[in-house]
Amino acid sequence: PTPLTSCRLALTICYDYVFAEYIRRLVDAGAELICHPTAWKTTAVCEQWRYSPMAYRAMGMTRALENTVFFLSANLWDSEDKDKTTRNIGQSSIIAPWGEILAEVPQGEGIAVATVDLDAPEGWQRAAAPYPEDRRRLGF
């Protein structure tokens, strides 16, 4: 994580965020806010298996919730790739530690803006979600 004047920021790029252990390591190292730039796509194969852009969104919400951190994901969007076999799905969002989407740009170009209270995760953990303290460390 990179210390800023007000928080410790960590970065996960594209596909890396599907690995829960990687995100957990960032949080264990002190990250309070995870930034996730990506070019997440859907393809004909994904659509054949009914893989939805909602799965991309659900993974971001899960990473925020299970680690009780803010998760900011910025994804490319386009209506159709030139080769017509893939397309970037958008769904850029700012997600709170309790899984709420605070701001989003579902499709198209835009900017998501939200107030991020870095003290909120601690209150959330004490009140309802002591996940970091309750988990078992398995050595990976």
Backbone as a printed PyTorch tensor [residue, N CA C, xyz], in Angstrom:
tensor([[[  0.8190,  -1.2070,   0.0000],
         [  0.0000,   0.0000,   0.0000],
         [  0.8570,   1.2630,   0.0000]],

        [[  0.3630,   2.2790,  -0.6430],
         [  1.0510,   3.5560,  -0.7170],
         [  0.4330,   4.5260,   0.2790]],

        [[  1.2180,   5.0480,   1.2340],
         [  0.6410,   6.0010,   2.1810],
         [  0.4030,   7.3490,   1.5100]],

        [[ -0.7840,   7.8870,   1.6620],
         [ -1.1070,   9.2340,   1.2250],
         [ -1.2660,  10.0700,   2.4830]],

        [[ -1.5740,  11.3380,   2.3290],
         [ -1.7250,  12.1620,   3.5270],
         [ -2.9130,  11.7320,   4.3680]],

        [[ -3.9130,  11.1230,   3.7470],
         [ -5.1130,  10.7850,   4.5060],
         [ -5.4420,   9.2970,   4.5530]],

        [[ -4.7920,   8.4750,   3.7440],
         [ -5.0990,   7.0400,   3.7710],
         [ -3.9720,   6.2290,   3.1360]],

        [[ -4.0810,   4.9200,   3.2910],
         [ -3.1370,   4.0020,   2.6410],
         [ -3.8630,   3.3580,   1.4650]],

        [[ -3.3500,   3.6200,   0.2810],
         [ -3.9540,   3.2130,  -0.9740],
         [ -3.2090,   2.0170,  -1.5460]],

        [[ -3.9470,   1.0340,  -2.0500],
         [ -3.3290,  -0.1110,  -2.7220],
         [ -3.9610,  -0.2680,  -4.0990]],

        [[ -3.2470,  -0.9140,  -4.9830],
         [ -3.6660,  -1.0590,  -6.3670],
         [ -3.7320,  -2.5280,  -6.7430]],

        [[ -4.8160,  -2.9020,  -7.3830],
         [ -4.9230,  -4.2200,  -7.9970],
         [ -5.3190,  -3.9940,  -9.4440]],

        [[ -4.6810,  -4.6710, -10.3520],
         [ -4.8980,  -4.4080, -11.7660],
         [ -5.6780,  -5.5490, -12.4080]],

        [[ -6.7520,  -5.1990, -13.0720],
         [ -7.5560,  -6.0770, -13.9080],
         [ -7.9040,  -7.3980, -13.2360]],

        [[ -7.4210,  -8.4920, -13.7740],
         [ -7.7890,  -9.8540, -13.3650],
         [ -7.3640, -10.2000, -11.9440]],

        [[ -6.3690,  -9.4960, -11.4070],
         [ -5.8560,  -9.8170, -10.0700],
         [ -6.9320,  -9.7850,  -8.9910]],

        [[ -7.9800,  -8.9910,  -9.1990],
         [ -8.9580,  -8.8320,  -8.1220],
         [ -9.8380, -10.0630,  -7.9120]],

        [[ -9.7860, -11.0200,  -8.8070],
         [-10.5780, -12.2420,  -8.5900],
         [ -9.9370, -13.1450,  -7.5370]],

        [[ -8.7000, -12.8620,  -7.1640],
         [ -7.9990, -13.6940,  -6.1860],
         [ -8.1150, -13.0690,  -4.7970]],

        [[ -8.9760, -13.6320,  -3.9910],
         [ -9.2680, -13.0890,  -2.6590],
         [ -8.0080, -12.9600,  -1.8120]],

        [[ -7.0890, -13.9160,  -1.9440],
         [ -5.8730, -13.9040,  -1.1250],
         [ -5.0130, -12.6810,  -1.4230]],

        [[ -4.9790, -12.2840,  -2.6810],
         [ -4.1730, -11.1240,  -3.0780],
         [ -4.7140,  -9.8540,  -2.4210]],

        [[ -6.0160,  -9.6590,  -2.5130],
         [ -6.6280,  -8.4830,  -1.9030],
         [ -6.4420,  -8.5250,  -0.3900]],

        [[ -6.5890,  -9.6940,   0.1950],
         [ -6.4160,  -9.8330,   1.6470],
         [ -5.0070,  -9.4270,   2.0630]],

        [[ -4.0090,  -9.8040,   1.2740],
         [ -2.6190,  -9.4190,   1.5910],
         [ -2.4510,  -7.9010,   1.5820]],

        [[ -3.0920,  -7.2460,   0.6240],
         [ -3.0170,  -5.7830,   0.5730],
         [ -3.6150,  -5.1670,   1.8330]],

        [[ -4.7480,  -5.7110,   2.2640],
         [ -5.4110,  -5.2050,   3.4710],
         [ -4.5770,  -5.5270,   4.7070]],

        [[ -4.0240,  -6.7340,   4.7620],
         [ -3.1560,  -7.0970,   5.8910],
         [ -1.9370,  -6.1780,   5.9830]],

        [[ -1.5060,  -5.6480,   4.8260],
         [ -0.3620,  -4.7330,   4.8030],
         [ -0.7720,  -3.2970,   5.1300]],

        [[ -2.0670,  -3.0830,   5.3880],
         [ -2.5170,  -1.7710,   5.8320],
         [ -3.3620,  -0.9810,   4.8580]],

        [[ -3.7110,  -1.5470,   3.7030],
         [ -4.5230,  -0.8100,   2.7340],
         [ -5.8890,  -0.4720,   3.3170]],

        [[ -6.3080,   0.7650,   3.1130],
         [ -7.6290,   1.2170,   3.5450],
         [ -8.5510,   1.4280,   2.3570]],

        [[ -7.9660,   1.5810,   1.1930],
         [ -8.7120,   1.8530,  -0.0140],
         [ -8.0210,   1.1050,  -1.1530]],

        [[ -8.7770,   0.3170,  -1.9000],
         [ -8.2240,  -0.4600,  -3.0160],
         [ -8.6970,   0.1780,  -4.3190]],

        [[ -7.7680,   0.5010,  -5.2060],
         [ -8.0980,   1.0190,  -6.5350],
         [ -7.8770,  -0.0840,  -7.5590]],

        [[ -8.8130,  -0.1940,  -8.4840],
         [ -8.8140,  -1.3050,  -9.4310],
         [ -9.0770,  -0.8030, -10.8540]],

        [[ -8.0360,  -0.3320, -11.5710],
         [ -8.2210,  -0.0130, -12.9820],
         [ -8.2510,  -1.3070, -13.7850]],

        [[ -9.1310,  -1.3700, -14.7740],
         [ -9.2820,  -2.6220, -15.5040],
         [ -9.8590,  -2.4080, -16.8960]],

        [[ -9.7660,  -3.4300, -17.6920],
         [-10.4020,  -3.4810, -19.0050],
         [-11.1730,  -4.8000, -19.0700]],

        [[-12.1030,  -4.9680, -18.1360],
         [-12.8670,  -6.2120, -18.0140],
         [-13.8200,  -6.3290, -19.1940]],

        [[-13.7900,  -7.4720, -19.8340],
         [-14.5600,  -7.6770, -21.0610],
         [-15.5670,  -8.7990, -20.9120]],

        [[-16.4690,  -8.8270, -21.8480],
         [-17.3080,  -9.9920, -22.0360],
         [-17.0480, -10.4780, -23.4580]],

        [[-17.1650, -11.7540, -23.6620],
         [-16.9010, -12.3470, -24.9730],
         [-18.0760, -13.2290, -25.3640]],

        [[-18.0400, -13.7140, -26.5760],
         [-19.0910, -14.6290, -27.0200],
         [-19.1370, -15.8630, -26.1270]],

        [[-17.9780, -16.3540, -25.6980],
         [-17.9360, -17.5240, -24.8100],
         [-18.5870, -17.1920, -23.4740]],

        [[-18.2640, -16.0190, -22.9110],
         [-18.8920, -15.6100, -21.6460],
         [-20.4040, -15.5440, -21.7940]],

        [[-20.8680, -14.9690, -22.8860],
         [-22.3070, -14.8350, -23.0910],
         [-22.9670, -16.1890, -23.2960]],

        [[-22.2510, -17.1300, -23.9200],
         [-22.7810, -18.4810, -24.0960],
         [-23.0810, -19.1180, -22.7350]],

        [[-22.2280, -18.8370, -21.7560],
         [-22.4070, -19.3930, -20.4070],
         [-23.1910, -18.4470, -19.5040]],

        [[-23.7760, -17.4180, -20.0940],
         [-24.5860, -16.4360, -19.3690],
         [-23.8040, -15.6950, -18.2780]],

        [[-22.4980, -15.5290, -18.5070],
         [-21.6880, -14.7090, -17.5970],
         [-22.1650, -13.2780, -17.7450]],

        [[-22.5850, -12.7050, -16.6830],
         [-23.1710, -11.3790, -16.7110],
         [-22.1740, -10.3290, -16.2300]],

        [[-22.2830,  -9.1050, -16.7490],
         [-21.4870,  -8.0250, -16.1700],
         [-21.7400,  -7.8680, -14.6690]],

        [[-22.8660,  -8.3570, -14.1950],
         [-23.1530,  -8.2950, -12.7620],
         [-22.1550,  -9.1300, -11.9660]],

        [[-21.5750, -10.1560, -12.5670],
         [-20.5650, -10.9640, -11.8710],
         [-19.3330, -10.1090, -11.5750]],

        [[-18.9610,  -9.2620, -12.5230],
         [-17.8400,  -8.3330, -12.3170],
         [-18.1430,  -7.4170, -11.1320]],

        [[-19.3390,  -6.8750, -11.1160],
         [-19.7540,  -5.9790, -10.0410],
         [-19.8040,  -6.7180,  -8.7010]],

        [[-20.3410,  -7.9290,  -8.7190],
         [-20.4550,  -8.7230,  -7.4860],
         [-19.0850,  -9.0250,  -6.8850]],

        [[-18.0900,  -9.2780,  -7.7250],
         [-16.7440,  -9.5440,  -7.1950],
         [-16.1800,  -8.3200,  -6.4840]],

        [[-16.3840,  -7.1400,  -7.0480],
         [-15.9270,  -5.9180,  -6.3860],
         [-16.6320,  -5.7030,  -5.0590]],

        [[-17.9340,  -5.9360,  -5.0380],
         [-18.6970,  -5.7980,  -3.7990],
         [-18.2090,  -6.8060,  -2.7590]],

        [[-17.9110,  -8.0110,  -3.2110],
         [-17.4230,  -9.0450,  -2.2980],
         [-16.0670,  -8.6720,  -1.7220]],

        [[-15.1540,  -8.1760,  -2.5620],
         [-13.8290,  -7.7990,  -2.0690],
         [-13.9440,  -6.6870,  -1.0280]],

        [[-14.8120,  -5.7230,  -1.2520],
         [-15.0090,  -4.6430,  -0.2800],
         [-15.5650,  -5.1990,   1.0280]],

        [[-16.5830,  -6.0170,   0.9230],
         [-17.2730,  -6.5450,   2.0990],
         [-16.4010,  -7.4890,   2.9130]],

        [[-15.7540,  -8.4510,   2.2590],
         [-14.9890,  -9.4450,   3.0140],
         [-13.7390,  -8.8590,   3.6620]],

        [[-13.2670,  -7.7340,   3.1310],
         [-12.0590,  -7.1040,   3.6760],
         [-12.3490,  -5.8160,   4.4340]],

        [[-13.6030,  -5.4080,   4.4660],
         [-14.0500,  -4.1590,   5.0940],
         [-13.1790,  -2.9660,   4.6900]],

        [[-13.0510,  -2.7870,   3.3670],
         [-12.3230,  -1.6440,   2.8040],
         [-13.1570,  -1.0220,   1.6830]],

        [[-12.8380,   0.2200,   1.3520],
         [-13.4440,   0.8410,   0.1860],
         [-12.7780,   0.2690,  -1.0590]],

        [[-13.5690,   0.0080,  -2.0970],
         [-13.0710,  -0.5930,  -3.3280],
         [-13.5230,   0.2900,  -4.4860]],

        [[-12.5660,   0.8380,  -5.2210],
         [-12.8570,   1.7090,  -6.3540],
         [-12.4320,   1.0090,  -7.6300]],

        [[-13.3800,   0.7610,  -8.5120],
         [-13.0760,   0.0560,  -9.7510],
         [-13.3980,   0.9490, -10.9420]],

        [[-12.4170,   1.1580, -11.8100],
         [-12.5970,   1.9540, -13.0200],
         [-12.4040,   1.0390, -14.2190]],

        [[-13.4910,   0.7760, -14.9220],
         [-13.4540,  -0.1570, -16.0450],
         [-13.7640,   0.5630, -17.3560]],

        [[-13.0960,   0.1520, -18.4060],
         [-13.3970,   0.6710, -19.7370],
         [-14.8100,   0.2680, -20.1380]],

        [[-15.3910,   1.0460, -21.0310],
         [-16.7010,   0.7110, -21.5700],
         [-16.6880,   0.9880, -23.0520]],

        [[-17.2730,   0.0960, -23.7980],
         [-17.5660,   0.3570, -25.1970],
         [-18.7650,  -0.4920, -25.5910]],

        [[-19.5240,  -0.0010, -26.5390],
         [-20.7270,  -0.7270, -26.9230],
         [-20.3960,  -1.9540, -27.7550]],

        [[-19.2610,  -1.9110, -28.4580],
         [-18.8800,  -3.0570, -29.2780],
         [-17.4330,  -2.9040, -29.7310]],

        [[-16.6390,  -3.9620, -29.5940],
         [-15.2740,  -3.9250, -30.1070],
         [-15.2970,  -3.9760, -31.6290]],

        [[-14.2140,  -3.5120, -32.2190],
         [-14.1290,  -3.4980, -33.6760],
         [-14.2330,  -4.8910, -34.2770]],

        [[-13.6950,  -5.8990, -33.5630],
         [-13.7540,  -7.2600, -34.1130],
         [-15.0770,  -7.9610, -33.7820]],

        [[-15.9490,  -7.2980, -33.0380],
         [-17.2920,  -7.7770, -32.6970],
         [-17.3050,  -9.0840, -31.9170]],

        [[-16.2000,  -9.4210, -31.2610],
         [-16.1740, -10.6490, -30.4550],
         [-16.0740, -10.3600, -28.9630]],

        [[-15.6260,  -9.1710, -28.6160],
         [-15.5210,  -8.8040, -27.2030],
         [-15.9950,  -7.3710, -27.0190]],

        [[-16.3350,  -7.0440, -25.7910],
         [-16.6510,  -5.6490, -25.4830],
         [-16.3700,  -5.3940, -24.0140]],

        [[-15.8600,  -4.2020, -23.7150],
         [-15.6440,  -3.7920, -22.3260],
         [-16.9970,  -3.4470, -21.7140]],

        [[-17.2120,  -3.8700, -20.4730],
         [-18.5530,  -3.8280, -19.8970],
         [-18.8560,  -2.6160, -19.0240]],

        [[-17.8840,  -1.7350, -18.7920],
         [-18.1690,  -0.5910, -17.9260],
         [-18.3450,  -1.0200, -16.4780]],

        [[-19.3860,  -0.5380, -15.8290],
         [-19.6950,  -0.8650, -14.4250],
         [-18.6860,  -0.2760, -13.4430]],

        [[-18.0660,   0.8600, -13.7770],
         [-17.1490,   1.5080, -12.8390],
         [-17.9160,   1.9080, -11.5880]],

        [[-17.2820,   1.7360, -10.4170],
         [-18.0260,   2.0130,  -9.1880],
         [-17.1130,   2.3040,  -8.0020]],

        [[-17.7080,   2.9310,  -7.0030],
         [-17.0840,   3.1460,  -5.7000],
         [-17.9370,   2.3620,  -4.7110]],

        [[-17.3150,   1.3970,  -4.0260],
         [-18.0560,   0.4700,  -3.1720],
         [-17.6030,   0.6350,  -1.7250]],

        [[-18.5670,   0.7140,  -0.8260],
         [-18.2830,   0.8650,   0.6050],
         [-17.9280,  -0.4820,   1.2260]],

        [[-17.2880,  -0.4660,   2.3920],
         [-16.8940,  -1.7070,   3.0700],
         [-18.0640,  -2.6180,   3.4330]],

        [[-19.2640,  -2.1030,   3.4440],
         [-20.4410,  -2.9240,   3.7550],
         [-21.1440,  -3.3780,   2.4810]],

        [[-20.5010,  -3.1720,   1.3090],
         [-20.9970,  -3.6810,   0.0400],
         [-21.8940,  -2.7400,  -0.7340]],

        [[-22.1910,  -1.5860,  -0.1900],
         [-23.0640,  -0.6280,  -0.8670],
         [-22.3100,   0.0710,  -1.9920]],

        [[-22.9600,   0.2090,  -3.1370],
         [-22.3790,   0.9800,  -4.2320],
         [-22.7050,   2.4490,  -3.9760]],

        [[-21.6690,   3.2180,  -3.6680],
         [-21.8420,   4.6270,  -3.3140],
         [-22.0010,   5.5070,  -4.5420]],

        [[-21.3420,   5.1410,  -5.6300],
         [-21.4290,   5.8850,  -6.8860],
         [-21.0200,   4.9430,  -8.0020]],

        [[-21.5680,   5.1780,  -9.1910],
         [-21.2200,   4.2970, -10.3080],
         [-21.4240,   4.9880, -11.6440]],

        [[-20.7660,   4.4320, -12.6380],
         [-20.9750,   4.7920, -14.0290],
         [-21.2410,   3.4620, -14.7330]],

        [[-22.5120,   3.0540, -14.8260],
         [-22.8110,   1.7230, -15.3580],
         [-22.3380,   1.5200, -16.7990]],

        [[-22.5840,   2.5150, -17.6570],
         [-22.1540,   2.4280, -19.0470],
         [-21.7810,   3.8180, -19.5220]],

        [[-20.9710,   3.8570, -20.5530],
         [-20.5730,   5.1300, -21.1200],
         [-19.4280,   5.7680, -20.3490]],

        [[-19.0500,   6.9460, -20.8120],
         [-17.9840,   7.6930, -20.1520],
         [-18.5760,   8.5120, -19.0160]],

        [[-17.8010,   8.6730, -17.9580],
         [-18.2890,   9.4690, -16.8470],
         [-17.3490,   9.4060, -15.6730]],

        [[-17.7320,  10.0770, -14.6120],
         [-16.9360,  10.1150, -13.3900],
         [-17.8520,   9.7770, -12.2230]],

        [[-17.4350,   8.8210, -11.4210],
         [-18.1660,   8.4830, -10.1980],
         [-17.5150,   9.2340,  -9.0470]],

        [[-18.3180,   9.9050,  -8.2420],
         [-17.8110,  10.6890,  -7.1180],
         [-18.5900,  10.3050,  -5.8690]],

        [[-17.8750,  10.0600,  -4.7860],
         [-18.5170,   9.7450,  -3.5070],
         [-17.6180,  10.2040,  -2.3700]],

        [[-18.2250,  10.5060,  -1.2550],
         [-17.4640,  10.8170,  -0.0500],
         [-17.0590,   9.5060,   0.6030]],

        [[-15.7830,   9.3780,   0.8940],
         [-15.2500,   8.1600,   1.5100],
         [-14.7910,   8.5120,   2.9210]],

        [[-15.5050,   8.0100,   3.9050],
         [-15.1700,   8.2390,   5.3110],
         [-14.3060,   7.0770,   5.7860]],

        [[-13.0160,   7.3190,   5.9280],
         [-12.0910,   6.2410,   6.2880],
         [-12.2710,   5.7350,   7.7100]],

        [[-13.0400,   6.4330,   8.5220],
         [-13.3530,   5.9350,   9.8630],
         [-14.5420,   4.9780,   9.8400]],

        [[-15.3250,   5.0030,   8.7880],
         [-16.5280,   4.1690,   8.7040],
         [-16.2360,   2.6730,   8.7790]],

        [[-15.1960,   2.1520,   8.1170],
         [-14.9590,   0.7070,   8.2020],
         [-14.7550,   0.2120,   9.6270]],

        [[-14.0720,   1.0010,  10.4490],
         [-13.8380,   0.5770,  11.8310],
         [-15.1610,   0.4630,  12.5860]],

        [[-16.0410,   1.4320,  12.4070],
         [-17.3540,   1.3760,  13.0380],
         [-18.1780,   0.2100,  12.5290]],

        [[-18.1060,  -0.0330,  11.2300],
         [-18.8190,  -1.1520,  10.6130],
         [-18.3020,  -2.4810,  11.1550]],

        [[-16.9930,  -2.6070,  11.2830],
         [-16.4130,  -3.8460,  11.8170],
         [-16.8740,  -4.0960,  13.2450]],

        [[-16.8090,  -3.0710,  14.0770],
         [-17.2150,  -3.2350,  15.4810],
         [-18.7000,  -3.5730,  15.5900]],

        [[-19.5280,  -2.9210,  14.7730],
         [-20.9760,  -3.0820,  14.8840],
         [-21.4830,  -4.3920,  14.2950]],

        [[-20.9470,  -4.8090,  13.1670],
         [-21.5850,  -5.9270,  12.4720],
         [-20.6620,  -6.8750,  11.7290]],

        [[-19.4470,  -6.4870,  11.4610],
         [-18.6290,  -7.2800,  10.5430],
         [-17.1840,  -7.3960,  11.0060]],

        [[-16.9090,  -8.1480,  12.0550],
         [-15.5230,  -8.2760,  12.5250],
         [-14.7320,  -9.3080,  11.7150]],

        [[-14.9530,  -9.3320,  10.4010],
         [-14.3410, -10.3590,   9.5520],
         [-12.8290, -10.4360,   9.6790]],

        [[-12.1050,  -9.3040,   9.5940],
         [-10.6390,  -9.4200,   9.6710],
         [-10.1510, -10.0570,  10.9710]],

        [[-10.8080,  -9.7400,  12.0820],
         [-10.3840, -10.2940,  13.3690],
         [-10.8170, -11.7500,  13.5430]],

        [[-11.9540, -12.1140,  12.9680],
         [-12.5080, -13.4530,  13.1720],
         [-11.9320, -14.5220,  12.2480]],

        [[-11.2960, -14.1150,  11.1730],
         [-10.8240, -15.1300,  10.2210],
         [ -9.6450, -15.9180,  10.7750]],

        [[ -9.5000, -17.1070,  10.2860],
         [ -8.3540, -17.9490,  10.6510],
         [ -7.2370, -17.7040,   9.6600]],

        [[ -6.0680, -17.5120,  10.1380],
         [ -4.9090, -17.3550,   9.2480],
         [ -4.4030, -18.7440,   8.9050]],

        [[ -4.4320, -19.0660,   7.6230],
         [ -4.0780, -20.4060,   7.1730],
         [ -2.6780, -20.4940,   6.5850]],

        [[ -1.9480, -19.4110,   6.5920],
         [ -0.5650, -19.4660,   6.1410],
         [ -0.3610, -19.3270,   4.6510]],

        [[ -1.3430, -18.8020,   3.9360],
         [ -1.1160, -18.5390,   2.5120],
         [ -1.4170, -17.1170,   2.1940]]])
